[in-house]
Every structure is written in C-alpha cells, then in structure tokens.
Amino acid sequence: MTGARRIAVVGISGSGKSTYARELARRTGLPLHHMDALFWRGAWEPVPEAEYLAAHERLTAGADWIIEGYVDGAMTSRLRRADQVIHLDYRGPLCAWRVLRRWIAHRRTSRPELPPGARERLSLSFLLLVLRRAERPAIEAALQGVDPAKILRVTSPRQLESIAKLTPRHET
C-alpha cells in the first residue's frame, strides 16, 4: 500500500471496514469518509439516492481519500479511481458475531461513522443476511472490471493484522 493516496475499503456488514479504515487514516494521514454518513440522516432517515451518489462522485474526484463502506454497481467509480481496494472478505459467522457485538455496544448511541440519532438496530433477518453473506455478490460484481492488481482480498483478521504492520505511518 506504499504510495496509495485513494483507498477503498469494502466488505459485508460486520467485516470491520470502519474500524480498519479509521486505523488506516490514523496511520496514513489520509482523509476518511464513511458511506454510512452519505446514506443516512439522523434516526435512519435515508438520503435520496441521487443525493448520495452525487456526494460519492464528489468524494471520489478528490486526490486523497479513504472511503469505506458498502459498494454496488452504482458506485464502482470509487473502485476504479482507487489506487488500492481492500476487500475484507470474511466468513459470515465472524461478521454476524461482530454485528451482534456492535449492536450491544451501540444500541443506545450512534456509531462514530453514523449521523447523530442513528442508534444501532438489529433484526433476525439482517443477522441472517450477514451470516449468509448476502451482500457479497453485489460487492463481487462491483469489483469486476477493476484492475486485479489493485485489489487486496483479505480473508481473516490475522491476515489484516499482518498487512497493517506493513502500512507506513504518517509522520507529523
């Protein structure tokens, strides 16, 4: 990842995109943007699609960024413009456990990447969606057409830890 100035972090819910992207931003000094902040207003009010897609295009037009979050066919410009795409492709049970743990931690408050008032929600159907990795086909489809040399597929937290050790720190 040496020299990457535009980094996309993608993966299914609960894969640790936000957590890893925060650490990556801290280490590199690159500005961090969360897709959840574009998708939602407070109290889980959705932002109209045209509005969040326009905001997404403005972000990806920048020279330096880390953008983490869900990606589908309407947002492939992020992947094409990125110098590095980090795909956290973890097993469903691990991600489902993390979603449950996240709900316990944030059921009364908003996560840092969400607007105020968007307290964590959880339903059995969402937990099953994560367990089955139902978001993965949309991510895989979005990755089609991206230069494979730019994609770093990470399949375990241990692998991510070893990669993180190689990430250069920003000197202040």
Secondary structure as GFF3:
##gff-version 3
##sequence-region A 1 172
A	DSSP	beta_strand	6	11	.	.	.	ID=ss1
A	DSSP	alpha_helix	17	28	.	.	.	ID=ss2
A	DSSP	beta_strand	32	34	.	.	.	ID=ss3
A	DSSP	alpha_helix	35	39	.	.	.	ID=ss4
A	DSSP	beta_strand	40	41	.	.	.	ID=ss5
A	DSSP	three_ten_helix	42	44	.	.	.	ID=ss6
A	DSSP	beta_strand	45	46	.	.	.	ID=ss7
A	DSSP	alpha_helix	49	60	.	.	.	ID=ss8
A	DSSP	beta_strand	65	68	.	.	.	ID=ss9
A	DSSP	three_ten_helix	73	75	.	.	.	ID=ss10
A	DSSP	alpha_helix	76	81	.	.	.	ID=ss11
A	DSSP	beta_strand	84	88	.	.	.	ID=ss12
A	DSSP	alpha_helix	92	106	.	.	.	ID=ss13
A	DSSP	alpha_helix	124	131	.	.	.	ID=ss14
A	DSSP	alpha_helix	136	143	.	.	.	ID=ss15
A	DSSP	three_ten_helix	148	150	.	.	.	ID=ss16
A	DSSP	beta_strand	151	154	.	.	.	ID=ss17
A	DSSP	alpha_helix	157	166	.	.	.	ID=ss18
###
